[in-house]
Amino acid sequence: MTTPPNPQNGEPSVDEDKLAGLLAKLDSAIDQLDQAAAFAKPGKLAPVLDTARRTMLQNGGCAAVEQRTAAMEAAGVFVGSDWETPQFLLPSLTVQALQSADPNTVVIEALSELRLLPVAKGETAHTQITTEQAHHYLSQTMALNLSLLFSAPSEAERASQGRLAMLPRQLFQHLARRIGYEHIIDQLIEEIWRILNQRPIQVEPVKRMITQIAICQADPAIDLGSSGQGADRLVSSLFGPTQACREDPGIAIYGERLASMDTTALQAEATGFARAMHDTGLVSPYHAVLLQHLNTQRNDHLLSEALGLSATGRDCLLCYRQLTHALIHDAILPQTAQAAYGMALMLERGVLYQPPVAPAMWRQLGLVLSEWSQARLNLAFGDEVAPQARLLEGVLCMLGLPLGVGQGNNPTCQSARALSMWAYNDPDYLLQMIAWAARDDDIIMHFEGQSISSMACLSGVATELPMDLDPVSLIVVPHLDRIYAEMGRRCVDREGDPHRWVNPEFHGWWSGRGFRINVDVASGQLSELEHFLRHFYASYHPDYNGNQPLIHPQPAGIAVTDSAARFIGWHAISILRAGLDPDGVTRIYFYNPNNDSGQNWGDGVMVSTAGHGERFGEASLPFDQFASRLYIFHHDPLERGELAQVPEEELTRVIGYVERSWGADRLPPGGLQASAGTGSPV
C-alpha cells in the first residue's frame, strides 16, 4: 500500500544495526523511568522521549516503538499530561500537536497514537478506553491528518520542525498499514460532510481533503475496498460537476467547449453547476468559467440558472443588473470561484434592496487598497489574482454566509462575532468598516462619545497578526481587535464585567442594554445563579417571554467545557433565535465564531449543527443545556418576561449541569442547590 522508503526523497534509510542500538537504549531508558520514584520521574522522562524520537525516524521504528508503548505507559510517560486520559483526547487537536516545533509534543502525541493502535486492533485491552473508542479515535485522527500520508513537508514545516517533520509521516504510514485505508476514507468523507453542513466561508482545508480522496481513488497501490462510496459527489463537485467537464479537462479546454455550445447545452451546464454548488457549498473553478462566459453574453436568464436562484434572487439580479455583471466580472474567477456561492446567497438574502448597500458595493468595486492591505492579502493567498479580487470574493462570501465567519486559531472571537453580526444585520456598516480598513489602514469607532482610532491603539487581544482567516477578516480583524481591547482598557477601573459597556458600543445599538452575569468578577465564584437563569428564561424562552421572537442577534458569553465537562475558557457567541425543533424540544440556536461548531461539551451536552432545525451556520442546544454553559447575556430591560413562572424543576436541572461542569470549583459554601433560592424572582 505504500512505497518503500527512499533516502533520496528525504525518508529514513534502512539501518538495522542503528535501529537495534536505539531500541536497546530505549529499553534501558524505559526501565530507569519505571524504577524512578514519583518525584524523580520528570528527570528520567527526557531520555525516553529523545530516544523514542530518534527510533521512530528510522524505517521500522514506529512498529518497534508500538510494541513498547504499554511498558512506557506503565512507567509513567503520560502521567501528569493531557495524554494521561485517552478517553478524553480530541482528534482535532492532533493536527496542531503533530506540527508543533516542540519535539517532545510531537513525540508524546505519536506515542499516544501508537499505544492505542493494539487496543483498536483488539490485540490488547486498556482500562480507560474501549476497542471501538480507540478505533474511532485513530480513524478520525488519520482522516484529519491524511495529507501527512501523501505529501512531503511544506516549507513552513521544514522551517519550524526540520527533520522532525518526517516523524508524523512515518507514524501515519505505519497507522495506515495497520488500520487500513478503507476506514480512513470513510471517516474522512463523514468529516467533510459534517463541516460542509455548517457552510463555512473558509473551505480550503475541505478542498485539500477532497483532493487527497481523489488521489487515493486514482492510486492503484491503495486498496479502498468497499469504502469511499460517498466520495464521488465530493470529488465531482470540484473537478467535474457537469458533463462537459466530467473528465477534468482543464480551464482552457473547457472555455473552448463553452464557445461552441448552443443555448440548450449551456442550460444543462448551468443547471448542473448550480445543483452541485448548493448541494455541497463548494464551487468548481469550471463554474467560474461558465459564469464569465454567460456574463460576457449578458444572458441574465442563464446567469440566474447557473447561480441556482429562486424568484427572490432572480428579481434582485435583474433589479441590480449592472452591479451583478460588474461583480461577476471582477470577483468570480477560477481562482476565486467560491465568490459565486457567496453572490448567489447574497442575492437570495435581498440585501441589495437596502438603500445604502448597492452604492457601497459600487465603492467596493472601485476601492484602491493600501499597500499594507495588498501585501497582507498576497501573503495569505498568493498573487495569482489581484488582491482586490480576493477581497471582493471575501465580501460576497461574508454577505452571503454571515454565519460562516470563523476566527481561525486566534483569540479574536469578539471581532469575528462583530463581523458576522454586521453581515447578518447591518451589511452597509460592514462595508464601511471594510473600506476604512482596506483603503485607509484605520478604523474609527466611538466609545461613550469618545473616538477610538485603531491605528492609535496600543495592542489587541491577539499577540500576533492572524493569517488563517478569510479575506475580509484578514484585513479588518486586526483593527477591530485593537479597538475592542482599547474599549476594555477604558473600563478597567469600573466595578463588574467590562462587557456590560463594551458589547453595545462595539457591536451596535441593537445589543440589549440590560446585562446579566452569573460570576462574581473579583472572586470568580458563581453568584445569584437562579436569579440569572430566571432572567434568561424570561428574556429568551418562548414560554416565558410572551412568545416574542428575538429580533436582532444578541452577544452572549459561554463557559466552554471539554468532553469531560472540564472548564476550558470564556468564549463569545451570538444568540440568534429560540424555538421548537422538529421533535418539539425548545432549543437555542446560536452562532459560534469557531470554524467548527460541532463540539462535545461533556455531561451529555453535544452541540448540534444539523438535524435539529438548524439553518446553515447555526449551532444549537436544548434550552436548558445552553443555559447551563451561559455566563453572560444581554437583554432589553424594558421587555420583561415572567420570571416567577419558570418552574423550580427546570432550574434545578440546569443548576445540576453547572455543578457537574464548569461550576464545580466555583461553588459557594453548601453548593449551588443549597443557595438556589437566594436569588430574587424579580
Secondary structure, 3 states (H helix, E strand, C coil): CCCCCCHHHCCCCCCHHHHHHHHHHHHHHHHHHHHCCHHHHHHHHHHHHHHHHHHHCCCCHHHHHHCCHHHHHHHCCCCCCHHHCHHHCCHHHHHHHHCCCCHHHHHHHHHHHHHHHHHHCCCCCCCCCCHHHHHHHHHHHHHHCCHHHHCCCCHHHHHHHHHHHHHHHHHHHHHHHHHCHHHHHHHHHHHHHHHHCCCCCCCHHHHHHHHHHHHHHHCCCCCCCCCCCCHHHHHHHHHCCCHHHCCCCCHHHHHHHHHCCCHHHHHHHHHHHHHHHHHHCCCCHHHHHHHHHHHHHCCHHHHHHHHCCCHHHHHHHHHCHHHHHHHHHHHCCHHHCCHHHHHHHHHHHCHHHCCCHHHHHHHHHCCCCCHHHHHHHHHHHCCCCCHHHHHHHHHHHHHHCHHHCCCCCCCCHHHHHHHHHHHHHCHHHHHHHHHHHHHHCCCEEEECCEEEEHHHCCCCCCCCCCCCCCHHHHHHHHHHHHHHHHHHHCCCCCCCCCHHHHHHHHHCCCCCCEEEECECCCCCCECCHHHHHHHHHHHHCCCCCCCCCCCCCEEEEEEEECCCCCEEEEEEEEEEEEEECCCCCEEEEEECCCCCCCCECCCCCECECCCCCCCCCCEEEEHHHHHHHEEEEEECCCCCCCHHHCCHHHHHHHHHHHHCCCCCCCCCCCHHHHHHHHCCCC
